[in-house]
Amino acid sequence: MADQDNLMLEGKARWLLDGGIEKLDEDERALLLALVSLEVDTGHTLTADEQAALDKIVERTGMDGEEITRAVKQMVEAKPTKPKKLDWSDLKRRLKRR
C-alpha cells in the first residue's frame, strides 16, 4: 500500500496523540480503531506514532481492533430473526400514530 493510501495521513497520528482523540466521540474512535485495524490486517505496518495513537484509542475505548472486527463480522453475517417487510402504507400508518 502506497503511503498516500494510508488512512492516517502524515501528521494525523501526531494530532491524535496531541489531543485529537479527545475531540472524537466514542463512535468516531471505534470507527477509526476498526479502520486502522483493517489496514494492519491488509499489510500496513504502523509507524511508532500510529502505534502509539492506536494504543491510546484502545485504552480510551476499552476495545481492541479484533473485538470490533468480530462484532462487525457478526453483524454482517447474522441472519435476521424474522423477515422485515415494510411498505409505504405501513410507514404512513406508523407516522400517523405519532
Secondary structure, DSSP 8 states (H G I E B T S, - for coil): --GGGSSS-TTHHHHIIIIIHHHS-HHHHHHHHHHHHHHHHTT----HHHHHHHHHHHHHHS--HHHHHHHHHHHHH---SS-----HHHHHHHHHH-
